[in-house]
Amino acid sequence: MKKFSLKLNHYLFIAICILFVSYILSFKAQDKSHDKRKLIKTEIINEKNKYAIQSFKILQDDNELTIARLDDIWVAVQKGSSNYIPCDLKLVNNFINDFTSLRNMYKLSDSINPNNNNFGFFDRNSTKITYSLENGQTYELLFGKQDFSFSARYFMSGKSAVVYEMDNTLDKYLTASIQVWSDPYLLSRTILQQVTSKDIQRIHVSILENGSLITKTLDPSDKDYAYKAEKLSEYRHGGFAIKTTENQNVEFKLKFEYGNKWEAELSFYDTQDQDNDYNVVAEYFIPQINKRYKFSTKISAWTYNNIKTMVL
């Protein structure tokens, strides 16, 4: 009797497993039968235009940031300003690669009702990206809100009213924040490329004293020189400079001479704003190709004081 009971339990267990699997598969079949979305494999930006992109503008919640080519680098520019900050080249290259790669999209609608904001294209936190090619042509890309699962996002091309749904792997690019797009280092690694703190041959420190700049030079024979060179190369900026006029007298300057004859000079100005931030005007000279770069960022009072204390 016990043996019969064990066999019965065994068969019941198998039957329950079969029923459970059938139950799960029925839901999947039902979902598939009700999914009327049309799958499309395409690029957001035509792959043939990958190397023809000259700039792209990101507009989000009244914030506008333009990423543009400047010679052999990419720079970020605020609306209404000529000042730029070098970009994180890896991020820009990833953006171009991801937007020109094939991806799955699902067609949801052939048109959109401007009075219906179900897709979030008219929200303040929606994102519009306008990119320009070297032939002058421009194209718009519109990104709405996420779906209910927060795993997909609604998308439209500016040239049609068709609404698509795609995964959210492009979300990391949907921001106009300079902190995301910029090369974050005060001594720009985008411009200096493979040059490191170990290549710094001398650091000229000019301090304002009694209305005049007094200069001293740090070199490898000085105590803690390598540490100071490395530490100065690690400091980061806080984004675009404060929109104030540079003072007549610079607070102090740092001039870096590299072994390959490159030069970088940082000039520090007190903005006298309520946050006690400082503007830093950075100038770079690459004599081998006769190139100069000049742009302005800001740093906190804490960063300013740490740098000044280190070099004095």
C-alpha positions in Angstrom: 0.0 0.0 0.0 2.9 2.3 0.8 4.5 1.5 -2.5 1.3 2.3 -4.3 1.0 5.7 -2.5 4.5 6.6 -3.5 3.9 5.9 -7.1 0.7 7.9 -7.0 2.5 10.9 -5.5 5.1 10.6 -8.1 2.6 10.7 -10.9 0.7 13.6 -9.3 3.9 15.6 -9.0 4.6 15.0 -12.8 1.1 16.0 -13.7 1.3 19.2 -11.6 4.6 20.2 -13.3 3.0 19.6 -16.7 0.0 21.7 -15.9 2.2 24.5 -14.5 4.4 24.6 -17.6 1.3 24.6 -19.8 -0.2 27.4 -17.8 2.9 29.6 -18.2 3.2 28.8 -21.9 -0.5 29.7 -22.4 0.2 33.2 -21.1 3.2 33.6 -23.4 1.2 32.5 -26.4 -1.6 34.8 -25.4 0.8 37.8 -25.0 2.3 37.0 -28.4 -1.1 36.8 -30.1 -2.1 40.1 -28.7 1.2 41.9 -29.5 0.3 43.8 -32.7 3.4 45.9 -32.7 5.5 45.9 -35.8 9.2 45.1 -35.2 11.6 47.2 -37.2 15.4 46.9 -37.2 17.0 50.2 -38.0 19.5 52.9 -36.9 18.4 56.1 -35.2 21.0 57.9 -37.4 21.8 56.4 -40.8 25.1 54.5 -40.5 26.4 56.1 -43.7 26.4 59.5 -41.9 28.5 58.2 -39.0 31.6 60.2 -39.9 29.7 63.2 -41.3 28.2 64.4 -38.1 29.5 67.9 -37.3 27.4 68.7 -34.2 24.4 67.7 -32.2 22.3 69.9 -30.0 20.5 68.5 -26.9 17.4 70.4 -25.7 15.8 69.3 -22.4 13.7 71.2 -19.9 14.7 74.6 -21.3 18.4 73.6 -21.1 20.3 73.5 -24.3 23.8 72.1 -24.9 25.6 71.8 -28.3 28.3 69.3 -28.9 30.4 70.2 -31.9 33.6 69.2 -33.7 36.6 71.5 -33.2 39.5 70.4 -35.3 40.2 66.9 -33.9 38.3 67.1 -30.7 34.6 67.6 -29.6 33.6 70.5 -27.4 30.4 71.5 -25.5 29.0 75.0 -25.9 26.1 76.6 -24.0 23.4 78.5 -25.8 24.3 82.1 -26.4 28.0 81.7 -25.5 31.2 81.2 -27.5 33.0 79.6 -24.5 33.5 75.9 -24.8 34.7 73.0 -22.7 36.4 69.9 -24.3 34.1 66.8 -24.2 34.7 63.4 -22.9 35.7 61.8 -26.3 34.8 58.3 -25.2 31.3 59.3 -24.4 30.8 61.2 -27.7 32.2 58.3 -29.7 29.9 55.9 -27.8 27.0 58.2 -28.6 27.7 58.2 -32.3 28.3 54.4 -32.4 25.1 53.6 -30.5 22.9 56.0 -32.5 24.3 54.6 -35.8 24.0 50.9 -34.8 21.1 48.6 -35.7 18.5 48.2 -33.0 15.0 46.8 -32.5 12.1 49.3 -32.5 8.4 48.7 -32.4 6.0 50.8 -34.4 3.1 51.9 -32.2 1.3 54.5 -34.2 1.3 56.1 -37.7 0.5 59.5 -36.3 0.3 61.5 -33.0 -2.5 63.7 -31.7 -1.1 67.0 -30.5 -3.9 67.1 -27.9 -2.8 63.6 -26.6 0.4 63.5 -24.5 0.3 59.8 -23.7 3.8 59.3 -25.1 5.3 62.3 -23.3 6.7 64.2 -26.3 5.3 67.5 -24.9 6.6 67.1 -21.3 9.2 69.4 -19.9 11.6 66.5 -19.4 11.3 65.2 -22.9 14.4 65.4 -25.0 15.0 66.7 -28.5 18.3 66.0 -30.3 19.1 67.9 -33.4 22.2 66.8 -35.3 23.9 68.4 -38.3 26.0 66.9 -41.0 29.0 68.4 -42.8 26.8 69.1 -45.9 24.6 71.4 -43.7 21.6 69.1 -43.4 19.9 68.9 -40.0 17.7 66.2 -38.5 15.5 66.0 -35.4 15.1 63.1 -33.0 12.4 63.3 -30.3 12.4 61.2 -27.1 9.3 61.0 -25.0 8.6 59.3 -21.7 9.3 55.7 -20.6 6.6 53.1 -20.7 4.9 51.7 -17.6 7.7 49.1 -17.0 10.4 51.8 -17.2 12.4 49.5 -19.5 11.4 51.2 -22.9 11.1 54.7 -24.2 8.9 56.3 -26.9 10.7 57.8 -29.9 9.8 59.9 -33.0 11.9 61.0 -35.9 11.4 64.7 -36.7 10.7 63.9 -40.4 7.5 61.9 -39.7 4.7 61.5 -37.1 5.3 57.8 -36.6 5.7 56.7 -32.9 8.1 54.0 -32.0 9.1 52.2 -28.8 12.6 51.1 -28.1 14.7 49.9 -25.1 16.1 52.5 -22.8 19.8 51.9 -23.5 20.1 55.4 -25.0 18.9 57.1 -21.9 22.4 57.9 -20.7 22.7 60.3 -23.6 19.4 62.1 -23.0 20.8 65.0 -20.9 22.0 68.5 -21.5 24.2 68.5 -18.4 27.7 69.7 -19.0 28.8 67.6 -16.0 27.9 64.5 -18.1 29.4 65.5 -21.4 32.6 67.4 -20.5 36.1 66.2 -19.9 36.0 66.8 -16.2 39.7 67.6 -15.5 41.0 71.1 -14.9 44.1 70.1 -17.1 42.1 68.8 -20.0 43.0 65.1 -20.8 41.1 65.5 -24.1 43.6 68.1 -25.3 46.7 66.7 -23.6 45.8 63.2 -24.9 48.5 60.7 -23.8 50.5 63.4 -22.0 50.5 62.7 -18.2 51.8 64.3 -15.0 55.1 62.4 -15.4 55.7 64.5 -18.6 55.6 67.8 -16.7 59.1 69.2 -16.7 58.4 72.5 -14.9 55.6 74.3 -13.2 55.8 78.1 -13.0 53.7 79.6 -10.2 52.8 83.3 -10.4 51.3 84.9 -7.4 49.8 88.4 -7.2 51.6 90.4 -4.5 51.3 94.1 -4.1 49.8 94.5 -7.5 52.5 92.5 -9.3 52.8 88.8 -10.3 55.8 87.2 -8.5 56.9 84.0 -10.2 58.7 81.0 -8.8 59.4 77.7 -10.6 58.9 74.1 -9.4 61.0 71.4 -11.0 61.8 67.7 -10.4 64.6 68.6 -8.0 62.1 70.1 -5.5 60.7 68.0 -2.7 57.3 66.3 -3.4 57.5 67.6 -7.0 56.1 64.4 -8.5 53.3 64.3 -6.0 52.3 67.9 -6.7 52.4 67.4 -10.5 50.2 64.3 -10.2 47.8 65.9 -7.7 47.4 69.1 -9.9 46.6 66.9 -12.9 43.8 65.2 -10.9 41.7 68.3 -9.9 38.4 68.7 -11.6 36.4 71.7 -12.7 32.7 72.4 -12.0 31.4 73.3 -15.5 31.1 76.5 -17.5 32.7 79.7 -16.0 30.6 82.1 -14.1 29.4 84.9 -16.4 31.3 87.7 -14.8 34.0 89.9 -16.3 37.6 88.7 -15.5 39.2 91.0 -13.0 42.0 93.3 -14.1 44.3 91.4 -11.8 44.6 87.6 -12.0 44.8 86.0 -8.5 47.5 83.6 -9.6 48.7 81.5 -12.6 50.1 78.0 -13.1 52.1 77.3 -16.3 53.0 73.7 -17.1 55.9 72.9 -19.4 55.8 69.4 -20.8 58.7 67.3 -22.2 57.2 67.3 -25.7 57.3 71.2 -25.6 53.5 71.5 -25.1 52.4 74.2 -22.7 49.3 74.6 -20.5 48.5 77.7 -18.5 45.7 78.1 -15.9 44.8 81.6 -14.8 42.5 81.9 -11.7 40.0 84.8 -11.2 37.8 85.5 -8.2 34.2 85.7 -9.5 33.0 87.4 -6.3 29.7 85.5 -6.7 27.7 84.3 -3.7 29.1 80.7 -3.9 32.7 82.0 -3.8 33.5 80.1 -7.1 36.5 81.0 -9.2 36.9 81.2 -12.9 39.8 79.4 -14.5 41.0 80.4 -18.0 42.9 77.5 -19.6 45.2 78.1 -22.5 47.1 75.3 -24.4 49.8 75.6 -27.0 50.9 72.7 -29.2 53.9 74.0 -31.2 54.3 70.9 -33.4 51.0 71.7 -35.2 50.8 75.4 -34.1 47.5 74.9 -32.3 46.1 76.9 -29.5 43.0 76.3 -27.3 41.5 78.7 -24.9 38.4 78.2 -22.7 37.0 78.9 -19.2 35.6 76.8 -16.5 34.8 77.3 -12.8 36.0 75.7 -9.6 34.9 75.9 -6.0 36.6 77.9 -3.3 37.7 74.6 -1.7 39.5 73.5 -4.9 41.0 76.9 -5.4 42.4 77.0 -1.8 43.8 73.5 -2.1 45.6 74.2 -5.3 47.0 77.5 -4.0 48.2 75.9 -0.7 49.9 73.1 -2.6 52.0 75.3 -4.9 52.9 78.0 -2.4 
